């Protein structure tokens, strides 16, 4: 039977946040929950950099001068 239990990583070890009764040696699957804000910032950074860090925009600075 599949069951989802919340846990945290503490000093490099996974610590369950609630008591569960599972036999010693039971194989488990661990899915880390990522902070979605950091994820989206990191995957969008190349696109943002391509828009903001390009020499074509220098023409606007020249027009303003």
PDBQT receptor file of N, H, CA, C and O in Angstrom, charges set to zero:
ATOM      1  N   UNK A   1       0.844  -1.179   0.000  1.00  0.00    +0.000 N 
ATOM      2  CA  UNK A   1       0.000   0.000   0.000  1.00  0.00    +0.000 C 
ATOM      3  C   UNK A   1       0.888   1.241   0.000  1.00  0.00    +0.000 C 
ATOM      4  O   UNK A   1       1.855   1.309   0.759  1.00  0.00    +0.000 OA
ATOM      5  N   UNK A   2       0.568   2.228  -0.849  1.00  0.00    +0.000 N 
ATOM      6  H   UNK A   2      -0.217   2.172  -1.466  1.00  0.00    +0.000 HD
ATOM      7  CA  UNK A   2       1.325   3.472  -0.903  1.00  0.00    +0.000 C 
ATOM      8  C   UNK A   2       0.783   4.457   0.116  1.00  0.00    +0.000 C 
ATOM      9  O   UNK A   2      -0.427   4.573   0.309  1.00  0.00    +0.000 OA
ATOM     10  N   UNK A   3       1.688   5.158   0.760  1.00  0.00    +0.000 N 
ATOM     11  H   UNK A   3       2.671   5.064   0.603  1.00  0.00    +0.000 HD
ATOM     12  CA  UNK A   3       1.313   6.139   1.760  1.00  0.00    +0.000 C 
ATOM     13  C   UNK A   3       2.306   7.293   1.676  1.00  0.00    +0.000 C 
ATOM     14  O   UNK A   3       3.508   7.063   1.542  1.00  0.00    +0.000 OA
ATOM     15  N   UNK A   4       1.828   8.511   1.753  1.00  0.00    +0.000 N 
ATOM     16  H   UNK A   4       0.852   8.698   1.862  1.00  0.00    +0.000 HD
ATOM     17  CA  UNK A   4       2.701   9.677   1.727  1.00  0.00    +0.000 C 
ATOM     18  C   UNK A   4       2.854  10.231   3.130  1.00  0.00    +0.000 C 
ATOM     19  O   UNK A   4       1.871  10.450   3.838  1.00  0.00    +0.000 OA
ATOM     20  N   UNK A   5       4.098  10.456   3.521  1.00  0.00    +0.000 N 
ATOM     21  H   UNK A   5       4.896  10.279   2.946  1.00  0.00    +0.000 HD
ATOM     22  CA  UNK A   5       4.395  10.978   4.850  1.00  0.00    +0.000 C 
ATOM     23  C   UNK A   5       5.352  12.154   4.684  1.00  0.00    +0.000 C 
ATOM     24  O   UNK A   5       6.320  12.064   3.929  1.00  0.00    +0.000 OA
ATOM     25  N   UNK A   6       5.086  13.254   5.383  1.00  0.00    +0.000 N 
ATOM     26  H   UNK A   6       4.299  13.328   5.995  1.00  0.00    +0.000 HD
ATOM     27  CA  UNK A   6       5.969  14.420   5.304  1.00  0.00    +0.000 C 
ATOM     28  C   UNK A   6       7.198  14.196   6.182  1.00  0.00    +0.000 C 
ATOM     29  O   UNK A   6       7.130  13.568   7.238  1.00  0.00    +0.000 OA
ATOM     30  N   UNK A   7       8.331  14.736   5.706  1.00  0.00    +0.000 N 
ATOM     31  H   UNK A   7       8.386  15.247   4.848  1.00  0.00    +0.000 HD
ATOM     32  CA  UNK A   7       9.586  14.613   6.438  1.00  0.00    +0.000 C 
ATOM     33  C   UNK A   7      10.454  15.826   6.106  1.00  0.00    +0.000 C 
ATOM     34  O   UNK A   7      10.167  16.570   5.168  1.00  0.00    +0.000 OA
ATOM     35  N   UNK A   8      11.516  16.015   6.885  1.00  0.00    +0.000 N 
ATOM     36  H   UNK A   8      11.750  15.411   7.647  1.00  0.00    +0.000 HD
ATOM     37  CA  UNK A   8      12.484  17.072   6.616  1.00  0.00    +0.000 C 
ATOM     38  C   UNK A   8      13.882  16.463   6.643  1.00  0.00    +0.000 C 
ATOM     39  O   UNK A   8      14.098  15.388   7.202  1.00  0.00    +0.000 OA
ATOM     40  N   UNK A   9      14.821  17.169   6.031  1.00  0.00    +0.000 N 
ATOM     41  H   UNK A   9      14.646  18.043   5.577  1.00  0.00    +0.000 HD
ATOM     42  CA  UNK A   9      16.216  16.743   6.110  1.00  0.00    +0.000 C 
ATOM     43  C   UNK A   9      16.863  17.513   7.247  1.00  0.00    +0.000 C 
ATOM     44  O   UNK A   9      16.826  18.743   7.279  1.00  0.00    +0.000 OA
ATOM     45  N   UNK A  10      17.452  16.786   8.172  1.00  0.00    +0.000 N 
ATOM     46  H   UNK A  10      17.483  15.787   8.146  1.00  0.00    +0.000 HD
ATOM     47  CA  UNK A  10      18.093  17.388   9.338  1.00  0.00    +0.000 C 
ATOM     48  C   UNK A  10      19.464  16.747   9.504  1.00  0.00    +0.000 C 
ATOM     49  O   UNK A  10      19.577  15.541   9.726  1.00  0.00    +0.000 OA
ATOM     50  N   UNK A  11      20.513  17.578   9.393  1.00  0.00    +0.000 N 
ATOM     51  H   UNK A  11      20.421  18.557   9.213  1.00  0.00    +0.000 HD
ATOM     52  CA  UNK A  11      21.886  17.092   9.508  1.00  0.00    +0.000 C 
ATOM     53  C   UNK A  11      22.153  15.944   8.540  1.00  0.00    +0.000 C 
ATOM     54  O   UNK A  11      22.822  14.970   8.885  1.00  0.00    +0.000 OA
ATOM     55  N   UNK A  12      21.618  16.070   7.321  1.00  0.00    +0.000 N 
ATOM     56  H   UNK A  12      21.074  16.861   7.041  1.00  0.00    +0.000 HD
ATOM     57  CA  UNK A  12      21.865  15.078   6.283  1.00  0.00    +0.000 C 
ATOM     58  C   UNK A  12      21.027  13.817   6.367  1.00  0.00    +0.000 C 
ATOM     59  O   UNK A  12      21.217  12.900   5.569  1.00  0.00    +0.000 OA
ATOM     60  N   UNK A  13      20.105  13.750   7.317  1.00  0.00    +0.000 N 
ATOM     61  H   UNK A  13      19.951  14.495   7.965  1.00  0.00    +0.000 HD
ATOM     62  CA  UNK A  13      19.257  12.566   7.464  1.00  0.00    +0.000 C 
ATOM     63  C   UNK A  13      17.796  12.960   7.314  1.00  0.00    +0.000 C 
ATOM     64  O   UNK A  13      17.401  14.073   7.661  1.00  0.00    +0.000 OA
ATOM     65  N   UNK A  14      17.009  12.045   6.799  1.00  0.00    +0.000 N 
ATOM     66  H   UNK A  14      17.329  11.140   6.517  1.00  0.00    +0.000 HD
ATOM     67  CA  UNK A  14      15.576  12.288   6.626  1.00  0.00    +0.000 C 
ATOM     68  C   UNK A  14      14.867  11.959   7.924  1.00  0.00    +0.000 C 
ATOM     69  O   UNK A  14      14.975  10.851   8.448  1.00  0.00    +0.000 OA
ATOM     70  N   UNK A  15      14.135  12.946   8.436  1.00  0.00    +0.000 N 
ATOM     71  H   UNK A  15      14.047  13.847   8.011  1.00  0.00    +0.000 HD
ATOM     72  CA  UNK A  15      13.433  12.791   9.715  1.00  0.00    +0.000 C 
ATOM     73  C   UNK A  15      11.930  12.948   9.466  1.00  0.00    +0.000 C 
ATOM     74  O   UNK A  15      11.474  13.984   8.984  1.00  0.00    +0.000 OA
ATOM     75  N   UNK A  16      11.174  11.903   9.804  1.00  0.00    +0.000 N 
ATOM     76  H   UNK A  16      11.545  11.061  10.196  1.00  0.00    +0.000 HD
ATOM     77  CA  UNK A  16       9.724  11.946   9.607  1.00  0.00    +0.000 C 
ATOM     78  C   UNK A  16       9.089  12.952  10.560  1.00  0.00    +0.000 C 
ATOM     79  O   UNK A  16       9.536  13.119  11.694  1.00  0.00    +0.000 OA
ATOM     80  N   UNK A  17       8.044  13.616  10.085  1.00  0.00    +0.000 N 
ATOM     81  H   UNK A  17       7.681  13.480   9.163  1.00  0.00    +0.000 HD
ATOM     82  CA  UNK A  17       7.350  14.599  10.906  1.00  0.00    +0.000 C 
ATOM     83  C   UNK A  17       6.178  13.993  11.666  1.00  0.00    +0.000 C 
ATOM     84  O   UNK A  17       5.514  14.681  12.442  1.00  0.00    +0.000 OA
ATOM     85  N   UNK A  18       5.926  12.716  11.447  1.00  0.00    +0.000 N 
ATOM     86  H   UNK A  18       6.465  12.158  10.816  1.00  0.00    +0.000 HD
ATOM     87  CA  UNK A  18       4.853  12.026  12.164  1.00  0.00    +0.000 C 
ATOM     88  C   UNK A  18       5.259  10.574  12.386  1.00  0.00    +0.000 C 
ATOM     89  O   UNK A  18       6.106  10.036  11.673  1.00  0.00    +0.000 OA
ATOM     90  N   UNK A  19       4.660   9.967  13.359  1.00  0.00    +0.000 N 
ATOM     91  H   UNK A  19       3.972  10.404  13.938  1.00  0.00    +0.000 HD
ATOM     92  CA  UNK A  19       4.944   8.560  13.664  1.00  0.00    +0.000 C 
ATOM     93  C   UNK A  19       4.229   7.656  12.657  1.00  0.00    +0.000 C 
ATOM     94  O   UNK A  19       3.041   7.826  12.384  1.00  0.00    +0.000 OA
ATOM     95  N   UNK A  20       4.974   6.698  12.114  1.00  0.00    +0.000 N 
ATOM     96  H   UNK A  20       5.939   6.561  12.336  1.00  0.00    +0.000 HD
ATOM     97  CA  UNK A  20       4.356   5.677  11.267  1.00  0.00    +0.000 C 
ATOM     98  C   UNK A  20       4.942   4.330  11.658  1.00  0.00    +0.000 C 
ATOM     99  O   UNK A  20       6.060   4.248  12.166  1.00  0.00    +0.000 OA
ATOM    100  N   UNK A  21       4.186   3.292  11.418  1.00  0.00    +0.000 N 
ATOM    101  H   UNK A  21       3.277   3.359  11.005  1.00  0.00    +0.000 HD
ATOM    102  CA  UNK A  21       4.621   1.948  11.767  1.00  0.00    +0.000 C 
ATOM    103  C   UNK A  21       5.029   1.216  10.489  1.00  0.00    +0.000 C 
ATOM    104  O   UNK A  21       4.188   0.677   9.769  1.00  0.00    +0.000 OA
ATOM    105  N   UNK A  22       6.331   1.208  10.225  1.00  0.00    +0.000 N 
ATOM    106  H   UNK A  22       7.014   1.645  10.810  1.00  0.00    +0.000 HD
ATOM    107  CA  UNK A  22       6.837   0.459   9.075  1.00  0.00    +0.000 C 
ATOM    108  C   UNK A  22       7.974  -0.436   9.551  1.00  0.00    +0.000 C 
ATOM    109  O   UNK A  22       8.749  -0.050  10.426  1.00  0.00    +0.000 OA
ATOM    110  N   UNK A  23       8.073  -1.619   8.981  1.00  0.00    +0.000 N 
ATOM    111  H   UNK A  23       7.444  -1.932   8.270  1.00  0.00    +0.000 HD
ATOM    112  CA  UNK A  23       9.117  -2.551   9.408  1.00  0.00    +0.000 C 
ATOM    113  C   UNK A  23      10.517  -2.029   9.081  1.00  0.00    +0.000 C 
ATOM    114  O   UNK A  23      10.710  -1.350   8.073  1.00  0.00    +0.000 OA
ATOM    115  N   UNK A  24      11.478  -2.342   9.923  1.00  0.00    +0.000 N 
ATOM    116  H   UNK A  24      11.321  -2.894  10.743  1.00  0.00    +0.000 HD
ATOM    117  CA  UNK A  24      12.877  -1.993   9.700  1.00  0.00    +0.000 C 
ATOM    118  C   UNK A  24      13.324  -2.557   8.361  1.00  0.00    +0.000 C 
ATOM    119  O   UNK A  24      13.015  -3.703   8.032  1.00  0.00    +0.000 OA
ATOM    120  N   UNK A  25      14.044  -1.765   7.594  1.00  0.00    +0.000 N 
ATOM    121  H   UNK A  25      14.295  -0.834   7.861  1.00  0.00    +0.000 HD
ATOM    122  CA  UNK A  25      14.560  -2.216   6.303  1.00  0.00    +0.000 C 
ATOM    123  C   UNK A  25      13.598  -2.018   5.145  1.00  0.00    +0.000 C 
ATOM    124  O   UNK A  25      13.905  -2.399   4.016  1.00  0.00    +0.000 OA
ATOM    125  N   UNK A  26      12.434  -1.424   5.410  1.00  0.00    +0.000 N 
ATOM    126  H   UNK A  26      12.185  -1.114   6.328  1.00  0.00    +0.000 HD
ATOM    127  CA  UNK A  26      11.472  -1.180   4.339  1.00  0.00    +0.000 C 
ATOM    128  C   UNK A  26      12.059  -0.200   3.337  1.00  0.00    +0.000 C 
ATOM    129  O   UNK A  26      12.590   0.838   3.730  1.00  0.00    +0.000 OA
ATOM    130  N   UNK A  27      11.974  -0.510   2.059  1.00  0.00    +0.000 N 
ATOM    131  H   UNK A  27      11.543  -1.353   1.740  1.00  0.00    +0.000 HD
ATOM    132  CA  UNK A  27      12.451   0.391   1.014  1.00  0.00    +0.000 C 
ATOM    133  C   UNK A  27      11.438   1.513   0.835  1.00  0.00    +0.000 C 
ATOM    134  O   UNK A  27      10.233   1.267   0.786  1.00  0.00    +0.000 OA
ATOM    135  N   UNK A  28      11.930   2.742   0.738  1.00  0.00    +0.000 N 
ATOM    136  H   UNK A  28      12.909   2.941   0.778  1.00  0.00    +0.000 HD
ATOM    137  CA  UNK A  28      11.045   3.895   0.569  1.00  0.00    +0.000 C 
ATOM    138  C   UNK A  28      11.515   4.720  -0.623  1.00  0.00    +0.000 C 
ATOM    139  O   UNK A  28      12.674   4.636  -1.028  1.00  0.00    +0.000 OA
ATOM    140  N   UNK A  29      10.614   5.513  -1.175  1.00  0.00    +0.000 N 
ATOM    141  H   UNK A  29       9.673   5.581  -0.845  1.00  0.00    +0.000 HD
ATOM    142  CA  UNK A  29      10.936   6.470  -2.224  1.00  0.00    +0.000 C 
ATOM    143  C   UNK A  29      10.890   7.861  -1.607  1.00  0.00    +0.000 C 
ATOM    144  O   UNK A  29       9.992   8.167  -0.823  1.00  0.00    +0.000 OA
ATOM    145  N   UNK A  30      11.852   8.699  -1.958  1.00  0.00    +0.000 N 
ATOM    146  H   UNK A  30      12.581   8.450  -2.595  1.00  0.00    +0.000 HD
ATOM    147  CA  UNK A  30      11.911  10.055  -1.420  1.00  0.00    +0.000 C 
ATOM    148  C   UNK A  30      11.824  11.033  -2.585  1.00  0.00    +0.000 C 
ATOM    149  O   UNK A  30      12.605  10.946  -3.532  1.00  0.00    +0.000 OA
ATOM    150  N   UNK A  31      10.875  11.961  -2.514  1.00  0.00    +0.000 N 
ATOM    151  H   UNK A  31      10.241  12.031  -1.744  1.00  0.00    +0.000 HD
ATOM    152  CA  UNK A  31      10.717  12.998  -3.529  1.00  0.00    +0.000 C 
ATOM    153  C   UNK A  31      10.922  14.349  -2.865  1.00  0.00    +0.000 C 
ATOM    154  O   UNK A  31      10.045  14.816  -2.137  1.00  0.00    +0.000 OA
ATOM    155  N   UNK A  32      12.073  14.990  -3.103  1.00  0.00    +0.000 N 
ATOM    156  H   UNK A  32      12.785  14.611  -3.694  1.00  0.00    +0.000 HD
ATOM    157  CA  UNK A  32      12.287  16.310  -2.510  1.00  0.00    +0.000 C 
ATOM    158  C   UNK A  32      11.305  17.335  -3.079  1.00  0.00    +0.000 C 
ATOM    159  O   UNK A  32      11.051  17.356  -4.283  1.00  0.00    +0.000 OA
ATOM    160  N   UNK A  33      10.761  18.173  -2.216  1.00  0.00    +0.000 N 
ATOM    161  H   UNK A  33      10.967  18.155  -1.238  1.00  0.00    +0.000 HD
ATOM    162  CA  UNK A  33       9.870  19.241  -2.642  1.00  0.00    +0.000 C 
ATOM    163  C   UNK A  33      10.713  20.494  -2.827  1.00  0.00    +0.000 C 
ATOM    164  O   UNK A  33      11.279  21.013  -1.864  1.00  0.00    +0.000 OA
ATOM    165  N   UNK A  34      10.798  20.980  -4.061  1.00  0.00    +0.000 N 
ATOM    166  H   UNK A  34      10.338  20.558  -4.842  1.00  0.00    +0.000 HD
ATOM    167  CA  UNK A  34      11.634  22.146  -4.325  1.00  0.00    +0.000 C 
ATOM    168  C   UNK A  34      10.841  23.424  -4.120  1.00  0.00    +0.000 C 
ATOM    169  O   UNK A  34       9.614  23.437  -4.223  1.00  0.00    +0.000 OA
ATOM    170  N   UNK A  35      11.557  24.491  -3.830  1.00  0.00    +0.000 N 
ATOM    171  H   UNK A  35      12.553  24.481  -3.747  1.00  0.00    +0.000 HD
ATOM    172  CA  UNK A  35      10.942  25.806  -3.736  1.00  0.00    +0.000 C 
ATOM    173  C   UNK A  35      10.675  26.273  -5.167  1.00  0.00    +0.000 C 
ATOM    174  O   UNK A  35      11.618  26.549  -5.909  1.00  0.00    +0.000 OA
ATOM    175  N   UNK A  36       9.415  26.365  -5.560  1.00  0.00    +0.000 N 
ATOM    176  H   UNK A  36       8.649  26.141  -4.957  1.00  0.00    +0.000 HD
ATOM    177  CA  UNK A  36       9.079  26.685  -6.939  1.00  0.00    +0.000 C 
ATOM    178  C   UNK A  36       9.553  28.064  -7.366  1.00  0.00    +0.000 C 
ATOM    179  O   UNK A  36       9.828  28.272  -8.547  1.00  0.00    +0.000 OA
ATOM    180  N   UNK A  37       9.656  29.003  -6.449  1.00  0.00    +0.000 N 
ATOM    181  H   UNK A  37       9.433  28.833  -5.489  1.00  0.00    +0.000 HD
ATOM    182  CA  UNK A  37      10.124  30.342  -6.806  1.00  0.00    +0.000 C 
ATOM    183  C   UNK A  37      11.538  30.269  -7.353  1.00  0.00    +0.000 C 
ATOM    184  O   UNK A  37      11.820  30.811  -8.421  1.00  0.00    +0.000 OA
ATOM    185  N   UNK A  38      12.428  29.602  -6.630  1.00  0.00    +0.000 N 
ATOM    186  H   UNK A  38      12.198  29.161  -5.762  1.00  0.00    +0.000 HD
ATOM    187  CA  UNK A  38      13.806  29.453  -7.099  1.00  0.00    +0.000 C 
ATOM    188  C   UNK A  38      13.861  28.684  -8.416  1.00  0.00    +0.000 C 
ATOM    189  O   UNK A  38      14.649  29.018  -9.301  1.00  0.00    +0.000 OA
ATOM    190  N   UNK A  39      13.031  27.665  -8.544  1.00  0.00    +0.000 N 
ATOM    191  H   UNK A  39      12.391  27.394  -7.825  1.00  0.00    +0.000 HD
ATOM    192  CA  UNK A  39      13.018  26.875  -9.773  1.00  0.00    +0.000 C 
ATOM    193  C   UNK A  39      12.686  27.755 -10.972  1.00  0.00    +0.000 C 
ATOM    194  O   UNK A  39      13.409  27.742 -11.968  1.00  0.00    +0.000 OA
ATOM    195  N   UNK A  40      11.605  28.515 -10.886  1.00  0.00    +0.000 N 
ATOM    196  H   UNK A  40      11.017  28.525 -10.077  1.00  0.00    +0.000 HD
ATOM    197  CA  UNK A  40      11.188  29.338 -12.027  1.00  0.00    +0.000 C 
ATOM    198  C   UNK A  40      12.175  30.456 -12.315  1.00  0.00    +0.000 C 
ATOM    199  O   UNK A  40      12.381  30.796 -13.480  1.00  0.00    +0.000 OA
ATOM    200  N   UNK A  41      12.788  31.036 -11.298  1.00  0.00    +0.000 N 
ATOM    201  H   UNK A  41      12.620  30.759 -10.352  1.00  0.00    +0.000 HD
ATOM    202  CA  UNK A  41      13.819  32.050 -11.526  1.00  0.00    +0.000 C 
ATOM    203  C   UNK A  41      15.016  31.459 -12.260  1.00  0.00    +0.000 C 
ATOM    204  O   UNK A  41      15.564  32.080 -13.171  1.00  0.00    +0.000 OA
ATOM    205  N   UNK A  42      15.414  30.267 -11.860  1.00  0.00    +0.000 N 
ATOM    206  H   UNK A  42      14.969  29.763 -11.119  1.00  0.00    +0.000 HD
ATOM    207  CA  UNK A  42      16.572  29.637 -12.491  1.00  0.00    +0.000 C 
ATOM    208  C   UNK A  42      16.305  29.206 -13.931  1.00  0.00    +0.000 C 
ATOM    209  O   UNK A  42      17.175  29.369 -14.786  1.00  0.00    +0.000 OA
ATOM    210  N   UNK A  43      15.132  28.666 -14.216  1.00  0.00    +0.000 N 
ATOM    211  H   UNK A  43      14.425  28.534 -13.521  1.00  0.00    +0.000 HD
ATOM    212  CA  UNK A  43      14.871  28.224 -15.588  1.00  0.00    +0.000 C 
ATOM    213  C   UNK A  43      14.576  29.391 -16.523  1.00  0.00    +0.000 C 
ATOM    214  O   UNK A  43      14.761  29.266 -17.733  1.00  0.00    +0.000 OA
ATOM    215  N   UNK A  44      14.120  30.528 -15.986  1.00  0.00    +0.000 N 
ATOM    216  H   UNK A  44      13.969  30.630 -15.003  1.00  0.00    +0.000 HD
ATOM    217  CA  UNK A  44      13.828  31.670 -16.850  1.00  0.00    +0.000 C 
ATOM    218  C   UNK A  44      15.015  32.618 -16.995  1.00  0.00    +0.000 C 
ATOM    219  O   UNK A  44      14.995  33.498 -17.856  1.00  0.00    +0.000 OA
ATOM    220  N   UNK A  45      16.041  32.455 -16.173  1.00  0.00    +0.000 N 
ATOM    221  H   UNK A  45      16.057  31.741 -15.473  1.00  0.00    +0.000 HD
ATOM    222  CA  UNK A  45      17.191  33.370 -16.204  1.00  0.00    +0.000 C 
ATOM    223  C   UNK A  45      17.823  33.494 -17.587  1.00  0.00    +0.000 C 
ATOM    224  O   UNK A  45      18.105  34.618 -18.002  1.00  0.00    +0.000 OA
ATOM    225  N   UNK A  46      18.068  32.399 -18.336  1.00  0.00    +0.000 N 
ATOM    226  H   UNK A  46      17.839  31.486 -18.000  1.00  0.00    +0.000 HD
ATOM    227  CA  UNK A  46      18.676  32.565 -19.670  1.00  0.00    +0.000 C 
ATOM    228  C   UNK A  46      17.819  33.430 -20.609  1.00  0.00    +0.000 C 
ATOM    229  O   UNK A  46      18.360  34.229 -21.374  1.00  0.00    +0.000 OA
ATOM    230  N   UNK A  47      16.515  33.279 -20.556  1.00  0.00    +0.000 N 
ATOM    231  H   UNK A  47      16.076  32.630 -19.935  1.00  0.00    +0.000 HD
ATOM    232  CA  UNK A  47      15.643  34.080 -21.416  1.00  0.00    +0.000 C 
ATOM    233  C   UNK A  47      15.667  35.541 -20.995  1.00  0.00    +0.000 C 
ATOM    234  O   UNK A  47      15.709  36.431 -21.844  1.00  0.00    +0.000 OA
ATOM    235  N   UNK A  48      15.641  35.793 -19.698  1.00  0.00    +0.000 N 
ATOM    236  H   UNK A  48      15.607  35.070 -19.008  1.00  0.00    +0.000 HD
ATOM    237  CA  UNK A  48      15.683  37.175 -19.205  1.00  0.00    +0.000 C 
ATOM    238  C   UNK A  48      17.021  37.817 -19.563  1.00  0.00    +0.000 C 
ATOM    239  O   UNK A  48      17.062  38.967 -20.000  1.00  0.00    +0.000 OA
ATOM    240  N   UNK A  49      18.100  37.087 -19.381  1.00  0.00    +0.000 N 
ATOM    241  H   UNK A  49      18.066  36.152 -19.026  1.00  0.00    +0.000 HD
ATOM    242  CA  UNK A  49      19.418  37.619 -19.725  1.00  0.00    +0.000 C 
ATOM    243  C   UNK A  49      19.529  37.932 -21.208  1.00  0.00    +0.000 C 
ATOM    244  O   UNK A  49      20.145  38.926 -21.593  1.00  0.00    +0.000 OA
ATOM    245  N   UNK A  50      18.932  37.086 -22.042  1.00  0.00    +0.000 N 
ATOM    246  H   UNK A  50      18.431  36.279 -21.730  1.00  0.00    +0.000 HD
ATOM    247  CA  UNK A  50      18.986  37.326 -23.492  1.00  0.00    +0.000 C 
ATOM    248  C   UNK A  50      18.257  38.608 -23.864  1.00  0.00    +0.000 C 
ATOM    249  O   UNK A  50      18.668  39.305 -24.792  1.00  0.00    +0.000 OA
ATOM    250  N   UNK A  51      17.186  38.928 -23.156  1.00  0.00    +0.000 N 
ATOM    251  H   UNK A  51      16.853  38.362 -22.402  1.00  0.00    +0.000 HD
ATOM    252  CA  UNK A  51      16.431  40.144 -23.446  1.00  0.00    +0.000 C 
ATOM    253  C   UNK A  51      17.161  41.377 -22.928  1.00  0.00    +0.000 C 
ATOM    254  O   UNK A  51      17.264  42.375 -23.642  1.00  0.00    +0.000 OA
ATOM    255  N   UNK A  52      17.662  41.326 -21.715  1.00  0.00    +0.000 N 
ATOM    256  H   UNK A  52      17.578  40.515 -21.135  1.00  0.00    +0.000 HD
ATOM    257  CA  UNK A  52      18.244  42.506 -21.082  1.00  0.00    +0.000 C 
ATOM    258  C   UNK A  52      19.710  42.719 -21.425  1.00  0.00    +0.000 C 
ATOM    259  O   UNK A  52      20.165  43.862 -21.465  1.00  0.00    +0.000 OA
ATOM    260  N   UNK A  53      20.448  41.673 -21.669  1.00  0.00    +0.000 N 
ATOM    261  H   UNK A  53      20.078  40.744 -21.637  1.00  0.00    +0.000 HD
ATOM    262  CA  UNK A  53      21.884  41.799 -21.931  1.00  0.00    +0.000 C 
ATOM    263  C   UNK A  53      22.182  41.610 -23.414  1.00  0.00    +0.000 C 
ATOM    264  O   UNK A  53      22.814  40.630 -23.810  1.00  0.00    +0.000 OA
ATOM    265  N   UNK A  54      21.723  42.553 -24.229  1.00  0.00    +0.000 N 
ATOM    266  H   UNK A  54      21.210  43.349 -23.908  1.00  0.00    +0.000 HD
ATOM    267  CA  UNK A  54      22.051  42.472 -25.650  1.00  0.00    +0.000 C 
ATOM    268  C   UNK A  54      22.452  43.849 -26.159  1.00  0.00    +0.000 C 
ATOM    269  O   UNK A  54      21.953  44.871 -25.686  1.00  0.00    +0.000 OA
ATOM    270  N   UNK A  55      23.347  43.861 -27.114  1.00  0.00    +0.000 N 
ATOM    271  H   UNK A  55      23.752  43.032 -27.499  1.00  0.00    +0.000 HD
ATOM    272  CA  UNK A  55      23.901  45.118 -27.605  1.00  0.00    +0.000 C 
ATOM    273  C   UNK A  55      22.921  45.900 -28.469  1.00  0.00    +0.000 C 
ATOM    274  O   UNK A  55      23.115  47.098 -28.677  1.00  0.00    +0.000 OA
ATOM    275  N   UNK A  56      21.890  45.266 -28.968  1.00  0.00    +0.000 N 
ATOM    276  H   UNK A  56      21.733  44.293 -28.799  1.00  0.00    +0.000 HD
ATOM    277  CA  UNK A  56      20.902  45.972 -29.788  1.00  0.00    +0.000 C 
ATOM    278  C   UNK A  56      20.211  47.081 -28.994  1.00  0.00    +0.000 C 
ATOM    279  O   UNK A  56      19.798  48.088 -29.568  1.00  0.00    +0.000 OA
ATOM    280  N   UNK A  57      20.085  46.901 -27.681  1.00  0.00    +0.000 N 
ATOM    281  H   UNK A  57      20.421  46.083 -27.215  1.00  0.00    +0.000 HD
ATOM    282  CA  UNK A  57      19.448  47.921 -26.860  1.00  0.00    +0.000 C 
ATOM    283  C   UNK A  57      20.309  49.166 -26.690  1.00  0.00    +0.000 C 
ATOM    284  O   UNK A  57      19.803  50.203 -26.261  1.00  0.00    +0.000 OA
ATOM    285  N   UNK A  58      21.586  49.090 -27.014  1.00  0.00    +0.000 N 
ATOM    286  H   UNK A  58      21.996  48.247 -27.362  1.00  0.00    +0.000 HD
ATOM    287  CA  UNK A  58      22.454  50.250 -26.885  1.00  0.00    +0.000 C 
ATOM    288  C   UNK A  58      22.005  51.397 -27.783  1.00  0.00    +0.000 C 
ATOM    289  O   UNK A  58      22.307  52.554 -27.490  1.00  0.00    +0.000 OA
ATOM    290  N   UNK A  59      21.298  51.109 -28.858  1.00  0.00    +0.000 N 
ATOM    291  H   UNK A  59      21.053  50.169 -29.097  1.00  0.00    +0.000 HD
ATOM    292  CA  UNK A  59      20.824  52.163 -29.763  1.00  0.00    +0.000 C 
ATOM    293  C   UNK A  59      19.882  53.121 -29.022  1.00  0.00    +0.000 C 
ATOM    294  O   UNK A  59      19.861  54.314 -29.325  1.00  0.00    +0.000 OA
ATOM    295  N   UNK A  60      19.113  52.622 -28.067  1.00  0.00    +0.000 N 
ATOM    296  H   UNK A  60      19.131  51.653 -27.821  1.00  0.00    +0.000 HD
ATOM    297  CA  UNK A  60      18.200  53.479 -27.321  1.00  0.00    +0.000 C 
ATOM    298  C   UNK A  60      18.965  54.443 -26.407  1.00  0.00    +0.000 C 
ATOM    299  O   UNK A  60      18.568  55.598 -26.248  1.00  0.00    +0.000 OA
ATOM    300  N   UNK A  61      20.051  53.969 -25.814  1.00  0.00    +0.000 N 
ATOM    301  H   UNK A  61      20.373  53.031 -25.944  1.00  0.00    +0.000 HD
ATOM    302  CA  UNK A  61      20.879  54.841 -24.991  1.00  0.00    +0.000 C 
ATOM    303  C   UNK A  61      21.490  55.947 -25.844  1.00  0.00    +0.000 C 
ATOM    304  O   UNK A  61      21.612  57.088 -25.397  1.00  0.00    +0.000 OA
ATOM    305  N   UNK A  62      21.875  55.606 -27.075  1.00  0.00    +0.000 N 
ATOM    306  H   UNK A  62      21.777  54.680 -27.438  1.00  0.00    +0.000 HD
ATOM    307  CA  UNK A  62      22.440  56.612 -27.978  1.00  0.00    +0.000 C 
ATOM    308  C   UNK A  62      21.396  57.636 -28.381  1.00  0.00    +0.000 C 
ATOM    309  O   UNK A  62      21.710  58.819 -28.506  1.00  0.00    +0.000 OA
ATOM    310  N   UNK A  63      20.172  57.207 -28.584  1.00  0.00    +0.000 N 
ATOM    311  H   UNK A  63      19.916  56.245 -28.482  1.00  0.00    +0.000 HD
ATOM    312  CA  UNK A  63      19.086  58.150 -28.956  1.00  0.00    +0.000 C 
ATOM    313  C   UNK A  63      18.775  59.119 -27.816  1.00  0.00    +0.000 C 
ATOM    314  O   UNK A  63      18.433  60.277 -28.057  1.00  0.00    +0.000 OA
ATOM    315  N   UNK A  64      18.892  58.648 -26.582  1.00  0.00    +0.000 N 
ATOM    316  H   UNK A  64      19.170  57.708 -26.386  1.00  0.00    +0.000 HD
ATOM    317  CA  UNK A  64      18.608  59.495 -25.428  1.00  0.00    +0.000 C 
ATOM    318  C   UNK A  64      19.723  60.502 -25.162  1.00  0.00    +0.000 C 
ATOM    319  O   UNK A  64      19.502  61.527 -24.515  1.00  0.00    +0.000 OA
ATOM    320  N   UNK A  65      20.919  60.205 -25.664  1.00  0.00    +0.000 N 
ATOM    321  H   UNK A  65      21.098  59.373 -26.189  1.00  0.00    +0.000 HD
ATOM    322  CA  UNK A  65      22.072  61.100 -25.390  1.00  0.00    +0.000 C 
ATOM    323  C   UNK A  65      22.057  62.358 -26.228  1.00  0.00    +0.000 C 
ATOM    324  O   UNK A  65      22.954  63.192 -26.106  1.00  0.00    +0.000 OA
TER     325      UNK A  65
